[in-house]
Amino acid sequence: MLVAVGIGLSATIDPDTSGAVGRSAFLCLLVAFLLFSRGGVLSGERLLTVIGVAGLLLRIPLALAHVAVAYWIYGGETDLSGFYTHGVRIGREFLEGRFEEALFGFEYTFAGDLALAVVHRLSALLYFFVGPSAIGMSLASGLVGFLGSLLFLRAYQTEFPSSRETRFLAMCLFLFPGLAFWSSLLGKDSWIYFFLGWVTYSAAQLFKAVRFRHVCGVVISVTFIFLTRAAIGPILVAALGVGILLAMRSRIRDGSPEAILRPAAYVSCAVIAAGMVMLAASAGPRIGVNEPTASPMDDLVALAVHKHVGLAGDLTAGGSSLEARITEPTLFGAIQFLPGGILTFLFRPVIFEAHNPLAFAAAFDGTLLAFLVLWRWRHLLMAARAAVNRPLIAFCWVAFLPLLAGLSFEANFGVIVRHRIMVLPFLFLFLAVPTRQEDSADAPEGQDSSTRPVQVPVM
């Protein structure tokens, strides 16, 4: 009775927000029913179900915290409010039949303009489900981030279907504070995280068996990632290429005829991937380097240094700036910077560098991550060894290392803690790779699971 009265009063005061919260709650309940009910994705083990439910519920206060910070602390002068405003506008244009304005009504000058336009239209998708409410759309965005974590977990379960490390990975993906917080933000971060999870899951399935839906999943997710963060697209394409080559080698070696009769699916993926690489190469000079240099490597180094110096001097990027440690765009200088840059990106800020609540939360994240890496270093080594025979692990390494190196040039803690979520799921997956003794549980007697044959069903 009291709940009904409260809902009625809130609907009278602010019907848009009340309706949006109700619709967001319905979406969460629907997802929970599909995932955790009998026969659902996370229904096989009680502890795994509890972790999944906790991860879904955790997104609710985190999404609300983003709204509170955006409007109460910064007065609406944040990216979140911009994505909300444009998402509502585009959604209304579409509903009113102004399709050309809704789809193509933006100015394109730089590659970043296209990325914003794509994310604005993705935000409009949330508007269609929950309506014109910043709170409702933020809750729906938190659900998008949750689904990203679920896709990473499903990719791992595809590779290690009966591993006892699944619970550890689920706790990291659903409950790690910084990962859950930043992947619940309305805007680019939650969508990038979701598409990274989708391409990883689709790749894991594609390495096992060529199915049309998984090819579509790879193409759609890589396309959206390329449109929103052009530099990541070629990295994922290279990772997919390495994984496909390992999968083909394994199947041909095992004498599977389907692998020889169906090269067209792989070739089509390669053609699409090559097109994305060429588009990314053509867009590269427009991202931040005014004049291209003599070679692509010099262009990449110049871009990384340009970004590093720019963030070091930017006091409006949402966090404390770091001192610029490289000023000359040379390959030697970049290589020399990388070890310290990687440690900074993964584990800083540390406790004594924190001077506000958000910084303390980020410092806790870094300390917890360092503890996990030190605790499970044997699993990390096993992941490096498994990359030789397991296409999914090879895919993750080829995606993880260039991403980690590129993002390590960032020199602002506010940007670092947000962009860290693009590499954390791959690192957590490495830390969950079973050891040799545990891995043997997934393989037939007398055969290591990393080399067992995989049956490829006919499409």
PETA-V937308 format. One line per field, one symbol per residue. phi: phi as a letter, one per 40 degrees, with the letter a starting at -180 (. if undefined). A space follows every 50 residues. Layout:
# PETA-V937308
phi->???
This chain:
# PETA-V937308
phi->.ccccccccccccacccccccccccccccccccccbcdgccbccaccccc ccccccccccccccccccccbccbggcbcdccccccccccccccccgccc cccbcacbbbdccccccccdccccccdccbgcaccccccccccccccccc cccccccccbcbccccccccccccbcdccccccbcchccccdcccccccc cccdccccacbcccccccccccccccccbdccdccccccccccccccccc ccccgccccccbcccccccccccccccccccccdcccabcbcccadcccc cccccdccccccbccbcgaccbccbbbbcbcccccccddcccccccbbcc dcccbadcccccccdccccccccccbccccccccccccbbdcccdccccc ccccccccccbaccccccccccbdcccccccbcccdccccccbcdgbccc bccbcbccc
